[in-house]
Amino acid sequence: MFTNIHKEPGEFDIEILKDLVSQGYSGDELIKQFKIQSKNIKKAVNTMLKEADAIVAGVKPAANFEDIFNPDD
């Protein structure tokens, strides 16, 4: 249902690179870590979109304020 809100490929690239450079990566290690982080971001976005679709379809309940910020945890 929300598949039309996908970011274009590479839209997170600059943010990923900034983060990795701030962590001190450079050269081949920067490239290796960039590939890993790019893959992780894509997986996370796909998971969130699937969860949003399930909530909209009524298959999964939406979280409320207490679910997210429960002071008892």
C-alpha positions as semicolon CSV with decimal commas, in nm:
position;residue;x (nm);y (nm);z (nm)
1;M;0,000;0,000;0,000
2;F;0,280;0,246;0,085
3;T;0,521;0,114;-0,178
4;N;0,499;0,442;-0,369
5;I;0,679;0,625;-0,086
6;H;1,004;0,433;-0,133
7;K;1,310;0,652;-0,144
8;E;1,504;0,643;-0,466
9;P;1,810;0,418;-0,468
10;G;2,101;0,607;-0,320
11;E;1,895;0,867;-0,137
12;F;2,058;0,773;0,194
13;D;2,409;0,752;0,049
14;I;2,531;1,093;0,166
15;E;2,403;1,034;0,521
16;I;2,566;0,691;0,534
17;L;2,897;0,829;0,405
18;K;2,895;1,120;0,651
19;D;2,835;0,881;0,939
20;L;3,106;0,639;0,832
21;V;3,362;0,914;0,773
22;S;3,281;1,060;1,117
23;Q;3,354;0,714;1,259
24;G;3,698;0,728;1,100
25;Y;3,652;0,490;0,807
26;S;3,846;0,552;0,487
27;G;3,973;0,368;0,182
28;D;3,871;0,007;0,130
29;E;3,721;-0,020;0,480
30;L;3,495;0,279;0,404
31;I;3,372;0,105;0,088
32;K;3,315;-0,222;0,274
33;Q;3,122;-0,053;0,555
34;F;2,923;0,157;0,307
35;K;2,802;-0,157;0,130
36;I;2,702;-0,314;0,463
37;Q;2,518;-0,005;0,586
38;S;2,341;0,051;0,252
39;K;2,213;-0,306;0,261
40;N;2,098;-0,265;0,623
41;I;1,911;0,057;0,542
42;K;1,730;-0,108;0,252
43;K;1,626;-0,400;0,472
44;A;1,502;-0,166;0,747
45;V;1,298;0,046;0,507
46;N;1,141;-0,262;0,349
47;T;1,054;-0,400;0,692
48;M;0,891;-0,071;0,796
49;L;0,690;-0,054;0,474
50;K;0,565;-0,411;0,516
51;E;0,467;-0,336;0,876
52;A;0,285;-0,018;0,769
53;D;0,096;-0,213;0,502
54;A;-0,005;-0,475;0,762
55;I;-0,131;-0,203;0,999
56;V;-0,333;-0,034;0,723
57;A;-0,477;-0,371;0,617
58;G;-0,583;-0,439;0,976
59;V;-0,360;-0,746;1,002
60;K;-0,140;-0,591;1,270
61;P;-0,242;-0,343;1,539
62;A;-0,079;-0,002;1,542
63;A;0,136;0,092;1,840
64;N;0,007;0,358;2,075
65;F;0,194;0,603;2,297
66;E;0,211;0,361;2,589
67;D;0,347;0,083;2,368
68;I;0,636;0,302;2,265
69;F;0,704;0,505;2,578
70;N;0,588;0,273;2,854
71;P;0,745;0,402;3,177
72;D;0,716;0,055;3,334
73;D;0,984;-0,093;3,107
